[in-house]
Amino acid sequence: MSKSTEIMLTQPRGLQKEISKRTKLTPKTVCQYFKGRKCSLDTQLKIKQAIKEIEAEL
């Protein structure tokens, strides 16, 4: 299990807020991504990049 997944399970709102700050996406868009709903390829790439950056910091 990755570190971001562990954080997501313990503090889901914290990770979503941090990703929305870094990607300048709305928290609602980030939430939709984690729920598995449709989002654009660009949005998916931004979120995945932000997750990698957060994991690198941990």
Buried (B, 14 or more C-beta within 10 A) or exposed (E): EEEBEEBBEEEEEEBBEBBBEBBEBEEEBBBBBEEEEEBEEEBEEBBBEBBEBBEEEE
